[in-house]
Amino acid sequence: MDNPVIGFIGGGNMAASLIGGLIADGVPPSRLWVAEPDATRRKGLEARFGVQAREDNRAVAEVADVLVLAVKPQVIREVARALAPIVQARRPLVISIAAGVRERDLERWMGKVPLVRAMPNTPALVQSGATALHANPYVDEDQRAMAESILRAVGITLWVEEEAQMDAVTALSGSGPAYFFLVMEAMQEAGHELGLPLETARILTLQTALGAARMALESEEDVALLRRRVTSPGGTTEQALRVLEEGGIRTLFKKALKAAYERSRALAQQLGDT
């Protein structure tokens, strides 16, 4: 599909990030449409990106070849049902980035249409996201490629084989930024308590986190090997890691991700029942 019209239902932060990434990738703003009920935000999107912005969701759905559902999970049922007649008639590729909303529920509200469920995380707001994707059986190869290219505008993309794996994705990468923020917060506080000025502790912590992530991404070696290579026998790193291991850090992370996983499943059930 050459130069498809990509329509966003909802003009919040994630939609704005995707729009910005797509324009940076060379998509003409004239091919991007947004439905946003808030007039101030709507005018802001038009001024910032030069996109077509409308108040009515149906106005965007009627022209879109790809329809991105970027509304809050609590309202997606109402939105999807209202768009169902247009979607069933035009059969655009539908991409849902509403967290926790299952494909079977979207199909129940909109009909059996080409549908990709996407789970981006908040670093997508700075084009550094990690997004997992799952397609229903009605999505063809060209549409899979289109969905991937859209989400790749804000970071990396990966496909999962089974939709049930999206709960694990939510627990790992969806909630994951908060885990790293907590670790950085704890490191900043510890560095400050050891005598560093708070701002110095903050900058050293953030740059260390960035550098470690970059090393891991650019290396072909497993992170366990990278950890061992920077852990000299009898050194300071070994002593710090010993304390963390004795404190049960691995068990804590397993419990934390399991709790997030179970909550993701429960929320999906609640959203589907509403």
C-alpha positions in Angstrom: 0.0 0.0 0.0 1.6 3.2 -1.2 1.2 6.4 0.9 -1.7 5.1 3.1 -3.7 7.5 5.2 -3.0 6.7 8.8 -5.7 7.8 11.2 -5.3 8.2 14.9 -8.4 7.9 17.2 -7.1 9.9 20.2 -4.5 12.6 20.1 -2.7 12.0 23.4 1.0 11.7 24.2 1.5 8.3 22.6 -0.3 9.3 19.4 1.7 12.6 19.2 5.0 10.6 19.7 4.0 8.2 16.8 3.0 11.1 14.6 6.3 12.8 15.3 8.3 9.6 14.6 6.4 8.9 11.4 7.0 12.5 10.0 10.7 12.1 10.9 10.7 8.9 8.9 9.3 10.7 5.9 5.6 10.2 6.1 3.9 13.4 4.7 1.8 15.2 7.4 -1.1 15.3 4.8 -1.4 11.5 5.1 -1.8 11.7 8.9 -5.2 12.3 10.4 -6.2 12.6 14.1 -9.5 12.6 15.9 -9.3 14.4 19.2 -12.3 15.9 21.1 -10.3 18.5 23.0 -10.1 21.6 20.9 -6.9 22.9 22.5 -5.1 19.7 21.9 -6.5 19.4 18.4 -5.2 22.8 17.4 -1.9 22.0 19.0 -1.5 18.9 16.9 -2.3 20.8 13.8 0.1 23.6 14.6 2.9 21.3 15.7 2.8 18.7 13.0 0.6 20.0 10.2 -1.7 17.0 10.3 -5.4 16.9 9.6 -7.2 17.0 12.9 -11.0 16.5 13.5 -13.3 16.4 16.4 -15.4 13.5 15.1 -13.8 10.0 15.2 -15.9 8.9 12.2 -14.5 11.7 10.0 -11.0 10.1 10.5 -12.2 6.5 10.2 -13.9 7.3 6.8 -10.6 8.2 5.2 -8.1 6.0 7.0 -6.3 3.0 5.5 -4.8 2.3 8.9 -6.7 3.2 12.0 -4.7 3.5 15.2 -6.8 3.2 18.4 -5.0 5.4 20.9 -7.7 6.0 23.4 -7.7 5.0 27.1 -8.7 1.4 27.7 -11.7 2.5 29.8 -13.4 4.2 26.8 -12.3 1.9 24.0 -15.5 -0.2 24.0 -17.7 2.8 23.3 -15.3 4.1 20.7 -14.9 0.8 18.9 -18.6 0.1 18.8 -19.3 3.5 17.3 -16.7 3.0 14.6 -17.8 -0.6 13.8 -20.0 0.2 10.8 -17.3 2.2 9.1 -14.6 -0.3 9.9 -16.6 -3.2 8.7 -17.4 -1.4 5.4 -13.9 -0.1 4.7 -11.8 -2.8 6.4 -8.8 -0.7 7.3 -5.9 -2.2 9.2 -6.8 -1.5 12.9 -3.9 -1.1 15.4 -4.8 -1.0 19.0 -2.3 0.5 21.5 -4.8 0.4 24.3 -3.2 -1.5 27.2 -4.8 -4.7 28.3 -7.6 -4.8 25.7 -7.8 -8.2 24.1 -8.3 -8.9 20.4 -11.4 -11.0 21.0 -13.0 -8.1 22.8 -12.1 -5.7 20.0 -13.5 -8.2 17.5 -16.6 -8.5 19.5 -17.1 -4.7 19.4 -15.8 -3.9 15.9 -16.3 -7.2 14.0 -13.7 -9.6 12.5 -11.4 -7.1 10.8 -7.6 -7.0 10.3 -6.3 -6.2 13.8 -2.9 -5.8 15.3 -2.6 -5.4 19.1 0.5 -3.4 20.1 2.0 -2.9 23.5 4.5 0.0 23.5 6.1 1.4 26.6 6.6 4.9 27.8 10.1 5.4 26.4 8.3 5.5 23.0 7.6 9.1 24.0 11.3 9.8 23.4 11.5 7.5 20.3 13.2 4.8 22.5 10.3 2.4 23.1 10.0 -1.3 22.9 6.8 -2.5 21.3 5.4 -6.0 21.1 2.9 -6.8 18.3 0.4 -9.6 17.7 -1.8 -9.9 14.6 -5.1 -11.6 14.3 -5.7 -14.1 11.4 -7.2 -11.4 9.1 -3.9 -9.4 8.9 -1.9 -10.1 5.7 1.8 -9.8 5.2 1.7 -6.3 3.8 -0.4 -5.1 6.8 2.0 -6.8 9.2 4.8 -4.8 7.6 2.8 -1.6 7.8 2.0 -2.1 11.5 5.7 -2.8 12.2 6.8 0.3 10.3 4.4 2.5 12.2 5.4 1.3 15.6 9.1 1.3 14.6 8.8 5.1 14.4 9.1 5.2 18.2 11.6 2.4 18.9 12.1 -1.3 18.3 9.3 -3.8 17.5 9.0 -7.5 18.1 6.2 -9.9 17.2 4.9 -12.5 19.7 3.4 -15.7 18.5 0.5 -15.9 20.9 -1.6 -13.1 22.2 -1.5 -14.5 25.7 2.2 -13.5 25.8 1.1 -9.9 25.9 0.5 -10.2 29.6 4.2 -11.2 30.0 5.2 -8.3 27.8 3.2 -5.9 29.9 4.9 -7.2 33.0 8.4 -7.0 31.5 8.7 -4.1 29.1 5.3 -2.4 29.6 5.9 -1.8 33.4 9.7 -2.2 33.1 10.6 1.5 32.9 9.2 2.0 36.4 11.5 -0.8 37.7 14.5 0.9 36.3 13.4 4.3 37.6 13.1 2.7 41.1 16.6 1.2 40.8 18.0 4.6 39.7 16.1 6.3 42.5 17.7 4.0 45.0 21.2 4.4 43.6 20.8 8.2 43.7 19.8 8.1 47.3 22.6 5.8 48.2 25.2 7.9 46.4 23.9 11.0 48.2 24.1 9.3 51.6 27.7 8.4 50.8 28.5 12.1 50.5 27.9 13.1 46.9 25.9 16.2 46.1 22.4 15.1 45.1 22.8 16.5 41.5 26.1 14.8 41.1 24.6 11.5 42.3 21.7 12.0 39.9 23.8 12.6 36.8 26.2 9.8 37.5 23.3 7.4 38.1 21.5 8.3 34.9 24.6 8.3 32.7 25.6 4.9 34.2 22.2 3.5 33.4 22.3 4.8 29.8 25.8 3.6 29.2 25.1 0.1 30.6 22.0 -0.2 28.4 23.9 0.9 25.4 26.7 -1.6 26.0 24.1 -4.4 26.4 22.3 -3.4 23.2 25.4 -3.1 21.1 27.1 -6.2 22.4 26.5 -9.7 21.0 27.3 -11.1 24.4 24.7 -12.0 27.0 24.3 -9.5 29.9 25.4 -12.2 32.4 28.7 -12.3 30.6 29.0 -8.5 30.5 28.3 -8.5 34.3 31.0 -11.1 35.0 33.5 -9.1 32.9 33.1 -6.0 34.9 33.2 -7.9 38.3 36.8 -8.2 39.4 37.4 -10.9 42.0 37.8 -9.2 45.4 36.8 -5.8 44.0 34.1 -3.3 44.9 31.6 -4.5 42.3 31.8 -8.1 43.6 31.1 -6.9 47.1 28.1 -4.8 46.0 26.7 -7.7 43.9 27.1 -10.1 46.7 24.9 -7.9 48.9 22.3 -7.7 46.2 22.3 -11.4 45.6 22.1 -12.2 49.3 19.2 -9.8 49.6 17.3 -11.9 47.0 17.2 -9.4 44.1 16.5 -12.1 41.6 13.6 -13.5 43.6 12.2 -10.0 44.1 12.2 -9.3 40.4 10.5 -12.7 39.7 7.8 -11.9 42.2 7.4 -8.4 40.9 6.9 -9.4 37.3 4.6 -12.2 38.4 2.4 -9.7 40.3 2.3 -7.4 37.2 1.5 -10.4 35.0 -1.4 -11.5 37.1 -2.7 -8.0 37.4 -2.5 -7.6 33.6 -4.6 -10.7 33.1 -7.2 -9.5 35.7 -7.5 -6.1 34.1 -7.9 -7.6 30.6 -10.8 -9.6 32.0 -12.4 -6.6 33.6 -12.1 -4.5 30.5 -13.6 -7.3 28.4 -16.5 -7.7 30.8 -17.4 -4.0 30.8 
